[in-house]
């Protein structure tokens, strides 16, 4: 018990929790934007991989870090456009198309990596984003080192949550986006373009997702590895349900999973070899499943989620 309290009362633990949660923040926010408009984006795992590879490769080839972030976002938006064109105007299965985009993006990323670096035995390194100290705030006791000593991409993720919450709940665009995920026929009768809103939401959401992959190679690590996303995309889909498609709860869910993961790493170190390491590795996933089961039945999901809409139908 003392070891658990020491972990939970440590500022370094919460700093690690926020750092681990950052790619999930980007992923769950992107998934939330897509699903609020009625489109399930199962291409997220592949978009994570493509964003990670594209951002890292752009920096490795000579661009600066922020240009690499823009490249990752552009690649994610392009993959989102492919998914949106297939599922929105054509009405193809969102499940099948999303998995197809994941397979396409993952395989294409690995192919480009091998073509660009055919003779490398170990992944080349780049200079990643360094943690920045926020003047005045990083010196605060406990919360300063826990929150205000992160990399710029973490602050970008938090800012995007604030922007998304404002747009969704305080602007006509957000009202239209939420309405198109609930009752697209009513949106069309109001003179708005249902397909345009859905395609735009998927493109923007996919660009945000790709930033989660870019964080992995440009802030958390400094290289691109195969399978480095580790299923984070699928976790984000579950976190979106946990959040009931609300930005505030989505942020909380990402931070909660990050805390679970950081906790198991430290608990594993504290316990040593007395318990198999696999037990600790599955701990955050078990806790996430328990949390998801608790709220899933009460989740207020968008009524038109995964329901294709053809113009003029009633």
C-alpha positions in Angstrom: 0.0 0.0 0.0 2.8 2.4 0.8 4.3 1.7 -2.6 1.0 2.5 -4.3 0.6 5.8 -2.4 4.2 6.8 -3.2 3.4 6.3 -6.9 0.1 8.2 -6.9 1.6 11.1 -4.9 4.6 11.5 -7.2 4.6 14.4 -9.7 6.8 12.3 -12.1 4.0 9.7 -12.2 1.4 12.2 -13.3 3.8 13.8 -15.8 4.3 10.3 -17.3 0.5 9.8 -17.3 -0.1 13.0 -19.3 2.8 12.1 -21.7 1.4 8.6 -22.3 -2.1 10.0 -22.8 -1.1 12.5 -25.4 -1.4 10.3 -28.5 -4.7 9.0 -27.1 -5.9 12.6 -26.8 -5.3 13.2 -30.5 -6.9 9.9 -31.4 -10.0 10.1 -29.3 -10.6 13.7 -30.3 -10.3 12.7 -34.0 -12.7 9.7 -33.5 -15.1 11.9 -31.7 -15.3 14.5 -34.5 -15.9 11.7 -37.1 -18.5 9.9 -35.1 -20.4 13.1 -34.1 -21.0 13.5 -37.8 -22.3 9.9 -38.1 -19.2 8.2 -39.5 -17.3 5.4 -37.7 -13.6 5.7 -38.6 -12.0 2.3 -38.1 -9.0 3.5 -40.1 -7.6 5.1 -37.0 -4.9 2.5 -36.4 -3.6 2.9 -39.9 -3.8 6.7 -39.8 -1.8 6.6 -36.5 0.9 4.6 -38.3 0.9 6.8 -41.4 1.1 9.9 -39.3 4.0 8.5 -37.3 6.0 7.5 -40.4 5.2 10.6 -42.5 6.0 13.1 -39.8 9.2 11.3 -38.8 10.4 10.8 -42.5 9.7 14.5 -43.3 11.9 15.6 -40.5 14.6 13.0 -41.3 14.7 14.3 -44.9 15.3 17.9 -43.7 12.1 19.6 -42.7 11.7 21.2 -39.3 9.6 19.6 -36.6 6.5 21.7 -37.1 6.6 21.1 -40.8 6.7 17.4 -40.0 3.6 17.8 -37.9 1.9 19.5 -40.9 3.0 16.7 -43.2 1.5 14.1 -40.8 -1.8 16.0 -40.6 -1.9 16.2 -44.4 -1.4 12.5 -44.8 -4.1 11.8 -42.2 -6.5 14.1 -43.9 -5.8 12.4 -47.3 -6.6 9.0 -45.8 -9.7 10.5 -44.2 -10.8 11.8 -47.5 -10.5 8.3 -49.1 -12.6 6.9 -46.3 -15.2 9.7 -46.4 -15.6 9.4 -50.2 -16.2 5.7 -50.0 -18.6 5.7 -47.0 -20.5 9.0 -47.3 -21.7 9.6 -50.9 -21.3 5.9 -51.9 -22.7 4.5 -48.7 -20.3 1.6 -48.4 -19.9 -0.3 -45.1 -18.0 1.9 -42.6 -16.7 -1.1 -40.8 -15.2 -2.8 -43.9 -13.9 0.5 -45.4 -12.3 1.6 -42.1 -10.5 -1.7 -41.8 -9.4 -1.4 -45.4 -8.0 2.0 -44.8 -6.1 0.7 -41.8 -4.6 -2.1 -43.9 -3.8 0.3 -46.7 -2.2 3.0 -44.5 -0.2 0.5 -42.5 1.2 -1.4 -45.5 1.9 1.8 -47.4 3.8 3.2 -44.5 6.0 0.2 -44.2 6.5 0.1 -47.9 7.5 3.8 -48.1 9.9 3.2 -45.2 11.6 0.3 -46.9 11.8 2.1 -50.2 13.2 5.3 -48.7 15.7 3.5 -46.4 16.5 0.2 -48.1 19.8 -0.4 -46.5 19.2 0.6 -42.9 19.5 -2.1 -40.2 18.3 0.1 -37.3 15.8 3.0 -37.5 17.6 6.4 -38.0 17.1 9.0 -35.2 15.9 12.5 -35.4 16.0 15.4 -32.9 12.5 15.2 -31.3 10.4 17.9 -29.6 11.9 18.7 -26.2 9.8 19.4 -23.1 9.2 23.1 -22.5 8.8 24.8 -19.2 5.9 27.3 -19.0 7.3 30.4 -17.3 5.7 30.8 -13.8 3.5 27.7 -14.1 6.2 25.0 -14.3 7.5 26.2 -10.9 4.2 25.5 -9.1 4.5 22.7 -6.5 3.4 19.3 -7.8 1.2 20.5 -10.7 4.1 22.4 -12.3 6.4 19.5 -13.0 3.3 17.2 -13.6 1.6 19.3 -16.3 3.7 22.3 -17.4 6.9 20.4 -18.4 5.5 18.6 -21.4 6.4 18.8 -25.1 4.6 21.3 -27.3 2.5 18.6 -28.9 0.9 17.9 -25.5 -0.1 21.5 -25.2 -1.4 21.4 -28.8 -3.6 18.4 -27.9 -5.1 20.2 -24.9 -5.7 23.3 -27.0 -7.5 21.3 -29.7 -9.8 19.9 -27.0 -10.7 23.4 -26.0 -11.3 24.5 -29.6 -13.4 21.3 -30.4 -15.6 21.8 -27.3 -16.2 25.4 -28.2 -17.0 24.7 -31.9 -19.2 21.7 -31.1 -21.3 23.4 -28.5 -21.1 27.2 -29.2 -21.1 27.6 -32.9 -23.5 27.0 -35.8 -21.0 24.8 -37.5 -20.9 22.6 -34.3 -24.7 22.5 -34.2 -24.8 21.4 -37.9 -22.1 18.7 -37.2 -24.0 17.3 -34.2 -27.3 17.4 -36.1 -25.9 15.5 -39.1 -25.0 12.7 -36.7 -28.5 12.7 -35.2 -30.9 13.5 -38.0 -29.4 14.1 -41.4 -32.8 14.5 -43.1 -33.6 17.5 -40.9 -30.2 19.0 -41.7 -30.9 18.6 -45.4 -34.3 20.2 -45.0 -32.6 23.2 -43.4 -30.6 23.7 -46.6 -27.3 22.3 -45.4 -25.1 19.8 -47.3 -25.1 16.6 -45.3 -22.4 15.0 -47.3 -20.2 18.0 -47.2 -20.5 18.2 -43.4 -19.7 14.5 -43.0 -16.8 14.5 -45.4 -15.3 17.6 -43.8 -15.7 16.1 -40.3 -13.9 12.9 -41.3 -11.1 14.8 -43.1 -10.5 17.0 -40.0 -10.9 14.2 -37.6 -8.4 12.0 -39.5 -5.9 14.9 -39.6 -6.1 15.1 -35.8 -5.7 11.4 -35.5 -2.5 11.5 -37.5 -1.0 13.9 -35.0 -1.2 11.1 -32.4 1.1 9.0 -34.5 3.4 12.0 -35.1 3.7 12.4 -31.4 5.1 8.9 -31.1 7.9 9.5 -33.5 8.6 13.2 -32.9 8.1 13.6 -29.2 7.8 10.3 -27.3 10.5 8.6 -29.3 12.9 9.8 -32.0 12.5 7.1 -34.6 9.9 5.0 -36.5 9.4 1.4 -35.6 7.1 -1.2 -37.1 4.1 -1.9 -34.8 4.9 1.1 -32.7 1.3 2.3 -32.4 0.6 -0.8 -30.2 -3.2 -0.8 -30.8 -3.7 2.8 -29.5 -6.1 3.4 -32.3 -8.5 0.7 -31.1 -8.2 2.0 -27.6 -9.3 5.4 -28.9 -12.5 3.9 -30.4 -13.4 2.4 -27.0 -12.5 5.7 -25.2 -15.0 7.6 -27.5 -17.8 5.3 -26.3 -16.6 5.7 -22.7 -16.8 9.5 -23.2 -20.3 9.4 -24.6 -19.0 11.5 -27.5 -18.3 14.5 -25.3 -14.9 16.3 -25.5 -14.5 16.8 -21.8 -15.1 13.2 -20.9 -12.9 12.1 -23.9 -10.0 14.0 -22.4 -10.6 12.5 -19.0 -10.7 9.0 -20.5 -7.4 9.5 -22.3 -5.8 10.8 -19.1 -7.3 7.9 -17.2 -5.8 5.3 -19.5 -2.5 7.1 -19.5 -2.5 7.0 -15.7 -3.3 3.2 -15.7 -0.4 2.6 -18.1 2.0 4.7 -16.1 0.9 3.1 -12.9 1.5 -0.5 -14.2 5.0 0.5 -15.3 5.9 1.8 -11.9 4.1 -0.9 -10.0 5.9 -3.6 -12.0 9.2 -2.0 -11.0 8.2 -1.8 -7.3 7.0 -5.4 -7.1 10.0 -6.8 -9.1 9.7 -10.4 -10.4 7.2 -11.6 -7.8 4.4 -11.2 -10.3 4.7 -12.0 -14.1 5.1 -8.9 -16.2 2.2 -9.8 -18.4 -0.2 -9.3 -15.5 1.0 -5.6 -15.3 0.9 -5.2 -19.1 -2.8 -6.2 -19.3 -3.8 -4.1 -16.2 -4.6 -0.9 -18.1 -6.6 -2.7 -20.7 -8.6 -4.6 -18.0 -9.4 -1.4 -16.2 -10.4 0.2 -19.5 -12.8 -2.6 -20.3 -14.3 -2.4 -16.8 -14.8 1.4 -17.2 -16.2 0.9 -20.7 -18.7 -1.8 -19.5 -19.8 0.5 -16.8 -20.8 3.4 -19.0 -21.6 1.7 -22.4 -25.2 0.8 -21.7 -25.9 4.4 -20.7 -24.0 6.0 -23.6 -26.0 8.5 -25.6 -24.6 7.6 -29.0 -25.4 9.7 -32.2 -28.6 8.2 -33.6 -27.3 8.3 -37.2 -23.9 6.8 -36.4 -22.9 4.2 -39.2 -26.2 5.0 -41.0 -25.5 5.9 -44.7 -27.5 8.9 -46.0 -28.5 9.3 -49.6 -29.5 12.8 -50.7 -33.2 13.3 -50.9 -34.2 10.2 -48.8 -36.6 10.5 -45.9 
